[in-house]
């Protein structure tokens, strides 16, 4: 009976729709699932086309994620451009930056740095959320404009309590290079409301690459969240939330480090469900997000004399305030379910900087300097998304949204020649739409869809040379594939073909439009092939072509294959992860995007990692891992170029990945 319960638990994690059908064993399975802790190496196969979900509470391998980008590595065909110990850029199917929407509780957040020190994922601490829902490609219109690559939703689920309840969960992890991660989460409440609080703390010293050389990569960060909820009825929720984070990070790819990463966010959610038979939900959301970021070249590194023999000191202090609001309704009419809504977004960016100063005190005096506003951006949009259940086996999903985007910006703000008359105003009318057909045949689900999304130039693209002249870009994409779920086997494949009109390319520091094509696929398999044993594997590839210049599209990661073999019983588990990445000889040197450019060909590599766990008691689980067992010295193809920082050794090419790392983690649940 124990073996059967364990098998059902694994099955329930990997194939939830099959688990849901086994009503006779539901109670036993749920109890067993609650007693298990998984180590994630690949995002689990979803029962929804073009979507995957990540459980943020579970440990991952390589070493558990310290920011949002590292967690997203679990998605096949998603890579992260390394800059140092943190602040990496997620790239899906060759597209990142503003093309990949990052949402915190469904609110857009943006970093402040003009050089992308702080992408949105740098302010996201994965364990403080419940799950990540990743939507591939332009296959939804509910989450704002410009989602050309997809949407990553870092979500905290609604809290519903039937009686007085207290809950606590947490984890602590130690690892190589004095790595320390800790997390605590507590809930107290009853049927009338609740208080939810959590906090994270993480730090690490410089890591070493596979050659034994230190990489300028130290960081220290912390975050706190407080949510107050009122539930006067079982169908009503009023929630007020506050998120705060602080930190600093060393960077191996540039002349400055991030000495201050401050984020303060406030949000309000009001929701009413089951209003009438046809109006199933009405919800309003508002968020206010403030970023204060400081970077300099002297606090965390040695300033070396220039060619004239002088030491020069510099500070830059960008700040950003973003606000968003969303009102939507869910309707149930006959065989259809529809979401109707509108949303609003506003962005204000300002900057103060010292320039190069021969006296360090003059640089530190930046706090007495005035800010200069260099961008204002507003967007208002309306959307509708409908699911039509044609019959028990067929479903059609369609959506459309229209946005009006207004930008006021100064293209010379960062070039030292800005005057008030340089301020430009532009309006972009943006359209997005998709249609997807799904057909279920026994254990198979076939799907095919077409999506179109338009995106206005973002803050970083407008700040480049010629940024005032670039046009909005448009992606036309076809996605198709199948899902298969039967007993102990789950398989998923997705193929895509994309035609991009007026793709915004950064070429030698200049923005311009080109036409581009992308093709590729992701395939996953999860197989419980014997008692206590399972195998997971994924294969992902993207091909990109710059049709205008007749050369490869820049910043496209090569073919990647991930495989894990795991054994587990009710008390112990052990696993091995093998990651193989092909070499990349298709590149466009000097071309790229807002966060990086191709610097030459990339070498292939293979990495082996090991993990194990022990359930000490139902409330305590001990997990351990060794990443990069053979201490391989390597770098990712899309990583940033390394900067010469004294006294660090540098490859003069790309920022190298960590060498061998060991970690130990304790999970606690009450």
C-alpha positions as CSV (number, residue, x, y, z in Angstrom):
1,X,0.0,0.0,0.0
2,X,2.9,2.4,0.8
3,X,4.4,1.7,-2.6
4,X,1.1,2.4,-4.4
5,X,0.6,5.6,-2.4
6,X,4.1,6.8,-3.3
7,X,3.5,6.0,-6.9
8,X,0.3,8.0,-6.9
9,X,2.0,10.9,-5.2
10,X,4.7,11.1,-7.9
11,X,2.0,10.6,-10.5
12,X,0.0,13.5,-9.0
13,X,3.0,15.8,-9.1
14,X,4.0,15.0,-12.7
15,X,0.5,14.4,-14.2
16,X,-2.1,16.2,-12.2
17,X,-5.0,15.5,-14.5
18,X,-4.5,11.8,-14.2
19,X,-4.2,12.1,-10.4
20,X,-7.4,14.1,-10.3
21,X,-9.2,11.2,-12.0
22,X,-8.2,8.7,-9.4
23,X,-10.9,9.7,-6.8
24,X,-10.7,6.4,-4.9
25,X,-7.1,7.1,-3.8
26,X,-7.4,10.9,-3.6
27,X,-7.1,11.2,0.2
28,X,-4.2,8.9,0.6
29,X,-2.4,10.5,-2.3
30,X,-2.8,14.0,-0.9
31,X,-1.3,12.9,2.4
32,X,1.7,11.4,0.8
33,X,2.3,14.4,-1.4
34,X,2.3,16.6,1.6
35,X,5.1,14.4,3.1
36,X,7.4,14.7,0.1
37,X,9.9,17.3,-0.9
38,X,11.1,17.3,-4.5
39,X,14.3,18.8,-6.0
40,X,13.3,20.4,-9.3
41,X,15.6,20.2,-12.3
42,X,13.1,20.8,-15.1
43,X,9.7,22.5,-14.9
44,X,7.0,19.9,-14.7
45,X,4.8,19.1,-17.7
46,X,1.6,21.0,-17.6
47,X,-1.8,19.9,-18.7
48,X,-2.2,23.2,-20.4
49,X,-0.7,24.0,-23.9
50,X,2.0,26.6,-24.0
51,X,2.2,27.0,-20.2
52,X,4.3,25.6,-17.4
53,X,4.2,26.0,-13.6
54,X,7.1,26.0,-11.1
55,X,6.6,25.4,-7.4
56,X,8.8,28.1,-5.8
57,X,8.9,26.3,-2.4
58,X,10.9,23.3,-3.7
59,X,14.6,23.3,-4.0
60,X,16.1,23.3,-7.5
61,X,19.3,22.2,-9.0
62,X,21.7,23.8,-9.8
63,X,21.9,25.4,-6.4
64,X,18.6,26.8,-5.2
65,X,17.7,30.1,-6.9
66,X,18.5,33.4,-5.2
67,X,16.5,35.5,-7.7
68,X,13.7,35.2,-10.2
69,X,16.0,34.7,-13.2
70,X,17.7,31.7,-11.7
71,X,14.4,30.0,-11.0
72,X,13.2,30.5,-14.6
73,X,16.1,28.4,-15.8
74,X,13.9,25.4,-15.2
75,X,11.8,26.3,-18.3
76,X,13.2,24.5,-21.4
77,X,14.5,26.9,-24.0
78,X,15.1,29.6,-21.4
79,X,18.6,30.8,-20.7
80,X,20.1,33.5,-18.4
81,X,22.7,36.0,-19.4
82,X,25.2,36.1,-16.5
83,X,26.7,39.4,-15.3
84,X,28.0,38.3,-11.9
85,X,26.5,36.7,-8.8
86,X,23.0,38.0,-9.6
87,X,21.0,40.2,-11.8
88,X,21.0,37.8,-14.8
89,X,18.7,38.4,-17.7
90,X,16.2,35.6,-18.6
91,X,16.0,34.9,-22.4
92,X,13.3,32.7,-23.8
93,X,13.5,31.5,-27.4
94,X,16.1,34.2,-28.1
95,X,14.0,37.0,-26.7
96,X,14.4,38.8,-23.4
97,X,14.3,42.3,-21.9
98,X,10.9,44.0,-22.4
99,X,9.8,41.2,-24.8
100,X,9.5,38.8,-21.9
101,X,7.0,40.3,-19.3
102,X,7.9,39.7,-15.7
103,X,5.0,40.2,-13.3
104,X,5.0,40.3,-9.5
105,X,1.4,39.5,-8.3
106,X,0.3,40.4,-11.8
107,X,1.9,43.9,-11.6
108,X,4.6,45.0,-14.0
109,X,7.9,45.9,-12.3
110,X,10.9,47.5,-14.0
111,X,14.5,48.1,-12.9
112,X,16.1,51.5,-12.8
113,X,19.5,51.0,-14.3
114,X,20.2,52.3,-17.8
115,X,22.7,49.5,-18.2
116,X,20.3,46.8,-17.0
117,X,22.1,46.0,-13.7
118,X,18.7,45.4,-12.2
119,X,16.3,43.6,-14.5
120,X,12.8,42.9,-12.9
121,X,13.8,39.4,-11.8
122,X,16.6,41.0,-9.6
123,X,13.9,42.2,-7.2
124,X,12.1,38.9,-7.1
125,X,12.9,36.4,-4.3
126,X,11.3,33.2,-5.5
127,X,10.4,31.5,-2.2
128,X,8.3,34.5,-1.2
129,X,5.9,33.6,-3.9
130,X,3.8,30.4,-4.2
131,X,4.3,29.6,-7.8
132,X,5.4,30.8,-11.2
133,X,3.1,30.4,-14.2
134,X,5.0,30.8,-17.4
135,X,3.0,31.4,-20.6
136,X,4.9,30.8,-23.9
137,X,4.7,33.2,-26.8
138,X,1.8,35.6,-27.6
139,X,-0.9,33.2,-26.3
140,X,-2.7,35.4,-23.8
141,X,-3.9,39.1,-23.8
142,X,-4.7,39.5,-20.1
143,X,-1.3,40.7,-18.9
144,X,-0.5,43.9,-20.7
145,X,0.9,44.8,-24.1
146,X,4.1,43.7,-25.8
147,X,4.3,40.1,-24.6
148,X,6.2,39.0,-27.7
149,X,8.2,36.2,-26.0
150,X,5.8,35.3,-23.2
151,X,4.8,36.1,-19.6
152,X,6.4,35.0,-16.3
153,X,3.8,35.4,-13.5
154,X,5.3,35.2,-10.0
155,X,2.1,34.6,-8.0
156,X,1.0,34.6,-4.4
157,X,-2.2,32.5,-4.2
158,X,-5.3,33.8,-2.4
159,X,-5.6,32.7,1.2
160,X,-8.9,31.2,2.3
161,X,-9.4,29.9,5.8
162,X,-12.5,28.1,7.3
163,X,-11.4,28.4,10.9
164,X,-8.7,29.8,13.1
165,X,-5.4,28.7,11.5
166,X,-1.7,29.2,12.0
167,X,0.9,28.0,9.5
168,X,4.7,28.3,9.3
169,X,7.2,27.3,6.7
170,X,10.8,28.1,6.1
171,X,14.1,27.0,4.9
172,X,17.8,27.6,5.5
173,X,20.6,26.8,3.1
174,X,24.4,27.0,3.3
175,X,26.8,26.4,0.5
176,X,30.2,27.0,-1.1
177,X,31.7,30.5,-1.1
178,X,29.8,31.3,2.2
179,X,26.5,31.1,0.4
180,X,23.6,31.6,2.8
181,X,19.9,31.5,2.0
182,X,17.0,31.7,4.5
183,X,13.3,32.1,4.2
184,X,10.4,32.2,6.7
185,X,6.7,32.4,6.0
186,X,3.8,32.7,8.6
187,X,0.0,32.9,8.3
188,X,-2.5,33.5,11.1
189,X,-6.2,34.1,10.6
190,X,-9.7,32.7,10.5
191,X,-12.8,32.9,8.2
192,X,-12.9,36.7,8.6
193,X,-9.4,37.6,7.5
194,X,-5.7,36.9,7.9
195,X,-2.2,38.3,8.3
196,X,0.5,36.9,6.1
197,X,4.2,37.8,6.5
198,X,7.4,36.4,5.0
199,X,11.0,37.4,4.7
200,X,14.1,36.3,2.9
201,X,17.9,36.8,3.3
202,X,20.6,35.7,1.0
203,X,24.3,36.4,0.5
204,X,27.4,35.0,-1.1
205,X,31.0,35.8,-1.5
206,X,32.7,35.8,-4.8
207,X,32.5,32.3,-6.5
208,X,35.3,30.6,-8.3
209,X,35.0,29.3,-11.9
210,X,36.2,25.9,-13.0
211,X,39.8,27.2,-13.5
212,X,39.9,28.2,-9.8
213,X,39.8,31.9,-10.5
214,X,37.6,34.2,-8.4
215,X,34.8,36.0,-10.3
216,X,33.7,39.5,-9.0
217,X,30.3,38.3,-7.9
218,X,29.5,38.9,-4.2
219,X,26.0,39.9,-3.2
220,X,23.8,40.5,-0.2
221,X,20.0,40.9,-0.3
222,X,16.9,40.7,1.9
223,X,13.2,41.1,1.4
224,X,10.0,41.4,3.5
225,X,6.4,41.0,2.6
226,X,3.3,41.8,4.7
227,X,-0.3,41.1,3.5
228,X,-3.5,42.0,5.4
229,X,-6.6,40.3,4.1
230,X,-10.3,40.7,4.9
231,X,-12.8,38.0,3.9
232,X,-16.2,39.1,5.1
233,X,-17.8,36.4,3.0
234,X,-16.5,33.3,1.5
235,X,-16.7,35.0,-1.9
236,X,-15.2,38.4,-1.0
237,X,-11.5,39.3,-0.6
238,X,-9.9,42.7,0.2
239,X,-6.2,42.5,0.5
240,X,-3.5,45.2,1.1
241,X,0.1,44.2,0.6
242,X,3.6,45.7,1.0
243,X,6.9,44.4,-0.4
244,X,10.3,45.7,0.6
245,X,13.8,44.6,-0.5
246,X,17.3,45.9,0.0
247,X,20.7,44.7,-1.3
248,X,23.9,45.2,-3.2
249,X,25.7,43.2,-5.9
250,X,29.1,43.0,-7.5
251,X,29.3,42.8,-11.3
252,X,32.0,41.1,-13.4
253,X,30.8,42.5,-16.7
254,X,31.2,46.3,-16.2
255,X,33.1,49.2,-14.6
256,X,30.5,49.7,-11.8
257,X,28.9,47.7,-9.0
258,X,25.3,48.0,-7.7
259,X,25.7,49.4,-4.2
260,X,22.0,50.0,-3.6
261,X,19.0,48.0,-4.8
262,X,15.9,49.4,-2.9
263,X,12.4,48.4,-3.8
264,X,9.2,49.5,-2.0
265,X,5.9,48.3,-3.4
266,X,2.3,48.7,-2.2
267,X,-0.7,46.9,-3.7
268,X,-4.4,46.6,-3.3
269,X,-6.7,43.8,-4.5
270,X,-10.5,43.7,-4.2
271,X,-12.3,40.6,-5.5
272,X,-15.9,39.4,-5.5
273,X,-16.8,35.9,-6.8
274,X,-20.1,34.1,-7.6
275,X,-22.0,37.3,-8.1
276,X,-24.6,35.8,-10.5
277,X,-24.8,32.7,-12.6
278,X,-23.2,34.5,-15.5
279,X,-20.9,37.0,-13.7
280,X,-18.5,34.7,-11.8
281,X,-15.9,37.2,-10.8
282,X,-15.2,40.9,-10.6
283,X,-11.7,42.0,-9.5
284,X,-9.7,45.3,-9.2
285,X,-6.0,45.5,-8.6
286,X,-3.7,48.5,-8.0
287,X,0.1,48.6,-7.4
288,X,2.7,51.3,-6.7
289,X,6.3,50.4,-7.2
290,X,9.4,52.5,-6.3
291,X,13.0,51.6,-7.3
292,X,16.0,53.5,-5.9
293,X,19.3,52.2,-7.4
294,X,22.9,53.4,-6.9
295,X,26.0,52.3,-8.7
296,X,29.6,53.4,-8.4
297,X,33.1,52.3,-9.3
298,X,34.8,52.6,-5.9
299,X,32.8,51.1,-3.0
300,X,33.3,47.4,-3.8
301,X,36.4,47.5,-6.1
302,X,39.8,49.0,-6.4
303,X,40.0,52.1,-8.7
304,X,43.0,51.9,-11.0
305,X,44.7,54.9,-12.4
306,X,43.8,55.9,-16.0
307,X,46.3,56.5,-18.8
308,X,47.0,59.9,-17.3
309,X,47.9,58.3,-14.0
310,X,44.8,59.6,-12.2
311,X,42.1,57.8,-10.3
312,X,38.6,58.8,-11.4
313,X,35.4,58.2,-9.3
314,X,31.9,58.0,-10.6
315,X,28.3,57.5,-9.2
316,X,25.0,57.1,-11.0
317,X,21.7,57.2,-9.1
318,X,18.6,56.3,-11.3
319,X,15.2,56.0,-9.7
320,X,11.9,54.8,-11.1
321,X,8.2,54.9,-10.1
322,X,5.7,52.6,-11.8
323,X,2.0,52.4,-11.1
324,X,-0.5,50.0,-12.6
325,X,-4.2,49.3,-12.2
326,X,-6.5,46.6,-13.6
327,X,-10.2,45.9,-13.6
328,X,-11.6,42.8,-15.1
329,X,-14.7,40.5,-15.0
330,X,-15.1,36.8,-15.7
331,X,-18.3,35.8,-17.4
332,X,-19.8,32.3,-17.9
333,X,-22.3,32.3,-20.8
334,X,-23.4,28.9,-22.1
335,X,-20.4,26.9,-23.3
336,X,-18.1,29.9,-23.0
337,X,-15.9,31.5,-20.4
338,X,-14.8,35.1,-21.0
339,X,-12.5,37.6,-19.3
340,X,-13.2,41.3,-20.1
341,X,-11.0,44.0,-18.7
342,X,-9.0,47.1,-19.0
343,X,-5.6,48.0,-17.5
344,X,-3.4,51.1,-17.0
345,X,0.3,51.5,-16.5
346,X,2.5,54.6,-15.8
347,X,6.3,54.8,-15.6
348,X,8.4,57.8,-14.5
349,X,12.2,57.5,-14.6
350,X,14.7,60.1,-13.3
351,X,18.5,60.2,-13.0
352,X,21.3,62.0,-11.2
353,X,25.0,61.3,-11.8
354,X,28.4,62.8,-11.1
355,X,30.4,61.9,-14.1
356,X,34.1,61.1,-13.6
357,X,35.5,63.0,-10.6
358,X,39.2,63.1,-9.5
359,X,38.1,63.5,-5.9
360,X,36.1,60.7,-4.3
361,X,34.3,63.2,-2.0
362,X,32.9,65.0,-5.0
363,X,31.5,61.6,-6.2
364,X,30.0,60.8,-2.8
365,X,28.3,64.2,-2.9
366,X,25.7,62.9,-5.5
367,X,23.0,63.0,-2.9
368,X,23.1,66.8,-3.0
369,X,22.5,66.9,-6.8
370,X,19.0,67.3,-8.3
371,X,17.3,64.6,-10.3
372,X,16.6,65.1,-14.0
373,X,13.4,63.5,-15.4
374,X,14.3,61.6,-18.6
375,X,11.2,59.5,-19.4
376,X,7.5,59.4,-18.8
377,X,5.5,56.6,-20.2
378,X,1.7,55.8,-20.0
379,X,-0.3,52.9,-21.4
380,X,-4.0,52.2,-21.3
381,X,-5.4,49.0,-22.8
382,X,-8.6,47.0,-23.1
383,X,-8.8,43.2,-23.7
384,X,-11.2,40.3,-24.1
385,X,-10.3,36.6,-23.9
386,X,-12.8,33.8,-24.5
387,X,-12.7,30.0,-24.1
388,X,-15.4,28.1,-26.0
389,X,-15.9,24.5,-25.0
390,X,-17.1,23.2,-28.3
391,X,-17.7,19.7,-26.9
392,X,-16.0,17.4,-24.4
393,X,-13.0,17.0,-26.6
394,X,-12.6,20.3,-28.4
395,X,-11.8,23.8,-27.2
396,X,-11.2,27.1,-28.9
397,X,-9.5,30.0,-27.1
398,X,-9.4,33.5,-28.7
399,X,-8.3,36.9,-27.4
400,X,-7.8,40.5,-28.5
401,X,-6.4,43.6,-26.9
402,X,-5.7,47.2,-28.0
403,X,-3.3,49.6,-26.2
404,X,-2.5,53.3,-26.5
405,X,1.0,53.9,-25.4
406,X,2.3,57.5,-24.9
407,X,6.0,58.2,-24.3
408,X,7.8,61.4,-23.4
409,X,11.6,61.0,-23.4
410,X,14.9,62.7,-24.0
411,X,17.1,60.7,-26.4
412,X,20.2,62.7,-25.4
413,X,19.8,62.3,-21.6
414,X,22.7,59.8,-21.3
415,X,25.0,61.4,-23.9
416,X,25.9,64.5,-21.9
417,X,24.3,66.9,-24.4
418,X,20.8,67.1,-23.2
419,X,18.7,70.2,-23.4
420,X,15.0,70.7,-22.6
421,X,14.0,71.1,-26.2
422,X,15.3,67.6,-26.9
423,X,12.2,66.1,-25.2
424,X,10.1,64.0,-27.7
425,X,6.5,62.8,-27.5
426,X,5.3,59.8,-29.4
427,X,2.2,57.7,-29.4
428,X,2.0,54.1,-30.4
429,X,-1.3,52.2,-31.1
430,X,-0.6,48.5,-30.3
431,X,-2.7,45.5,-31.1
432,X,-2.4,41.9,-29.8
433,X,-4.5,38.9,-30.7
434,X,-4.4,35.1,-30.7
435,X,-6.4,32.0,-31.4
436,X,-5.7,28.4,-30.2
437,X,-7.5,25.2,-31.0
438,X,-7.2,22.2,-28.7
439,X,-8.4,18.7,-29.4
440,X,-8.3,15.8,-26.9
441,X,-8.2,12.2,-28.1
442,X,-8.0,9.7,-25.3
443,X,-4.6,10.4,-23.6
444,X,-3.5,12.9,-26.3
445,X,-4.1,16.6,-26.4
446,X,-3.2,18.3,-29.7
447,X,-3.0,22.1,-30.0
448,X,-2.3,24.6,-32.7
449,X,-2.4,28.4,-32.3
450,X,-1.5,31.7,-33.9
451,X,-0.6,34.8,-32.0
452,X,0.3,38.4,-32.9
453,X,1.7,41.0,-30.5
454,X,3.1,44.5,-31.0
455,X,5.5,46.3,-28.7
456,X,6.6,49.9,-28.4
457,X,10.3,50.8,-28.0
458,X,11.2,50.6,-24.4
459,X,13.2,52.9,-22.1
460,X,16.6,51.3,-22.9
461,X,16.0,51.1,-26.7
462,X,15.0,54.8,-26.8
463,X,18.1,55.7,-24.9
464,X,20.5,54.4,-27.5
465,X,21.7,56.3,-30.5
466,X,18.9,56.6,-33.1
467,X,16.4,55.5,-30.4
468,X,14.0,58.3,-31.4
469,X,13.6,56.9,-34.9
470,X,12.8,53.2,-34.2
471,X,9.3,51.9,-34.9
472,X,7.2,49.5,-32.9
473,X,7.9,45.8,-33.5
474,X,5.4,43.1,-34.4
475,X,5.6,39.3,-33.8
476,X,3.5,36.9,-35.8
477,X,3.9,33.4,-34.3
478,X,2.5,29.9,-34.9
479,X,2.7,27.4,-32.1
480,X,1.7,23.8,-32.3
481,X,2.3,20.5,-30.6
482,X,0.9,17.8,-28.3
483,X,0.6,16.6,-24.7
484,X,0.4,12.9,-23.8
485,X,-0.4,11.6,-20.4
486,X,-0.9,7.9,-19.6
487,X,-0.3,6.0,-16.3
488,X,3.5,6.6,-15.6
489,X,4.4,8.6,-18.7
490,X,4.0,12.2,-19.7
491,X,5.3,13.8,-22.9
492,X,5.0,17.4,-24.2
493,X,6.2,18.9,-27.4
494,X,5.9,22.5,-28.8
495,X,7.0,23.7,-32.1
496,X,7.0,27.4,-33.1
497,X,7.7,29.6,-36.1
498,X,7.9,33.4,-35.7
499,X,8.1,36.2,-38.2
500,X,9.1,39.5,-36.6
501,X,8.5,42.8,-38.4
502,X,10.6,45.8,-37.3
503,X,12.5,43.8,-34.7
504,X,14.4,46.4,-32.6
505,X,18.1,45.4,-32.9
506,X,20.9,47.0,-30.9
507,X,23.9,47.2,-33.3
508,X,27.2,48.6,-31.9
509,X,25.2,50.7,-29.4
510,X,22.7,52.0,-31.9
511,X,18.9,51.1,-32.1
512,X,17.5,50.2,-35.5
513,X,14.7,48.1,-37.0
514,X,15.2,44.9,-38.9
515,X,13.1,41.9,-40.1
516,X,13.8,38.6,-38.5
517,X,12.6,35.0,-38.4
518,X,12.8,32.4,-35.5
519,X,12.0,28.7,-35.5
520,X,12.4,26.1,-32.8
521,X,11.0,23.5,-30.5
522,X,10.8,22.2,-26.9
523,X,10.3,18.6,-26.0
524,X,9.9,17.1,-22.5
525,X,9.4,13.6,-21.1
526,X,8.7,12.5,-17.5
527,X,8.7,8.7,-17.1
528,X,8.2,6.6,-13.9
529,X,9.8,3.6,-15.5
530,X,10.2,1.4,-12.4
531,X,9.2,1.3,-8.8
532,X,10.8,4.3,-7.0
533,X,12.5,5.4,-10.2
534,X,11.8,8.2,-12.6
535,X,13.5,9.9,-15.6
536,X,12.9,13.5,-16.8
537,X,14.4,14.9,-19.9
538,X,14.1,18.0,-22.1
539,X,15.4,19.1,-25.4
540,X,15.2,22.7,-26.7
541,X,16.4,24.6,-29.7
542,X,15.9,28.0,-31.4
543,X,17.1,29.2,-34.8
544,X,17.2,32.9,-35.5
545,X,17.8,34.8,-38.8
546,X,18.3,38.5,-39.4
547,X,16.7,38.8,-42.8
548,X,17.6,42.4,-43.3
549,X,21.4,41.9,-42.8
550,X,21.3,38.3,-44.1
551,X,23.1,37.0,-41.0
552,X,22.2,35.1,-37.8
553,X,19.9,36.8,-35.3
554,X,22.1,37.7,-32.3
555,X,21.8,36.4,-28.7
556,X,20.3,33.0,-29.6
557,X,21.3,30.2,-27.2
558,X,22.4,26.9,-28.7
559,X,20.8,23.5,-28.6
560,X,20.4,22.2,-25.0
561,X,19.6,18.8,-23.5
562,X,18.8,18.3,-19.8
563,X,18.3,14.9,-18.2
564,X,17.7,13.8,-14.6
565,X,17.5,10.3,-13.1
566,X,15.9,10.0,-9.7
567,X,15.3,7.4,-7.1
568,X,13.0,8.0,-4.0
569,X,11.1,6.2,-1.4
570,X,9.1,7.7,1.5
571,X,12.2,8.7,3.4
572,X,15.2,9.1,1.1
573,X,15.9,10.3,-2.5
574,X,18.9,10.6,-4.7
575,X,19.3,12.0,-8.2
576,X,21.7,13.0,-11.0
577,X,21.3,15.8,-13.4
578,X,23.2,15.9,-16.7
579,X,23.1,19.2,-18.7
580,X,24.6,19.2,-22.2
581,X,24.8,22.4,-24.3
582,X,26.0,22.4,-27.9
583,X,28.5,24.8,-29.3
584,X,27.2,27.9,-31.1
585,X,28.7,29.0,-34.4
586,X,25.8,31.2,-35.5
587,X,26.5,34.6,-34.1
588,X,26.5,38.3,-35.1
589,X,29.4,40.0,-33.4
590,X,28.5,43.4,-32.0
591,X,24.8,42.9,-32.4
592,X,22.3,42.1,-29.7
593,X,19.7,43.6,-27.4
594,X,19.4,46.0,-24.5
595,X,21.4,43.8,-22.2
596,X,24.1,42.1,-24.3
597,X,25.7,41.5,-27.7
598,X,27.3,38.6,-29.4
599,X,31.1,38.5,-28.8
600,X,32.0,35.5,-30.9
601,X,31.4,31.7,-31.1
602,X,30.5,29.7,-28.0
603,X,32.0,26.4,-26.9
604,X,29.8,23.4,-26.0
605,X,29.9,21.8,-22.6
606,X,28.4,19.1,-20.3
607,X,27.7,19.5,-16.6
608,X,26.9,16.7,-14.1
609,X,25.2,17.5,-10.8
610,X,24.1,15.3,-7.9
611,X,21.4,15.6,-5.2
612,X,19.9,13.7,-2.3
613,X,17.3,14.3,0.4
614,X,16.2,12.8,3.7
615,X,12.8,13.3,5.3
616,X,13.8,13.4,9.0
617,X,10.2,13.9,10.1
618,X,7.0,15.0,8.4
619,X,8.0,18.6,9.3
620,X,11.7,18.5,8.5
621,X,13.5,17.6,5.3
622,X,17.2,17.8,4.7
623,X,18.4,18.2,1.1
624,X,22.0,18.3,-0.3
625,X,23.6,18.8,-3.7
626,X,26.8,19.1,-5.6
627,X,26.7,21.2,-8.7
628,X,29.2,20.9,-11.5
629,X,30.8,17.8,-10.0
630,X,33.8,17.7,-12.3
631,X,34.6,21.5,-11.8
632,X,34.1,22.3,-15.5
633,X,35.3,25.7,-16.6
634,X,32.7,27.1,-19.0
635,X,30.5,30.1,-19.9
636,X,27.1,30.4,-21.4
637,X,26.9,31.7,-25.0
638,X,24.7,34.7,-24.1
639,X,26.6,35.7,-21.0
640,X,28.0,39.3,-20.9
641,X,31.6,40.0,-21.8
642,X,34.0,40.0,-18.8
643,X,35.4,43.3,-17.6
644,X,39.0,43.7,-16.5
645,X,38.7,44.2,-12.7
646,X,41.8,44.4,-10.5
647,X,43.0,42.0,-9.0
648,X,40.7,39.4,-10.6
649,X,41.8,37.1,-13.4
650,X,39.5,37.5,-16.4
651,X,39.0,35.5,-19.6
652,X,38.7,38.8,-21.5
653,X,35.7,37.1,-23.2
654,X,32.6,36.0,-21.3
655,X,31.8,35.9,-17.6
656,X,32.5,32.3,-16.5
657,X,29.9,30.2,-14.7
658,X,30.6,28.8,-11.2
659,X,32.8,25.8,-10.8
660,X,32.1,23.0,-8.3
661,X,29.6,24.1,-5.6
662,X,28.1,22.1,-2.7
663,X,25.0,23.0,-0.7
664,X,22.9,21.8,2.2
665,X,19.3,22.9,2.8
666,X,16.8,22.3,5.6
667,X,13.0,22.7,4.8
668,X,10.6,23.2,7.7
669,X,6.8,23.0,7.5
670,X,4.3,23.3,10.4
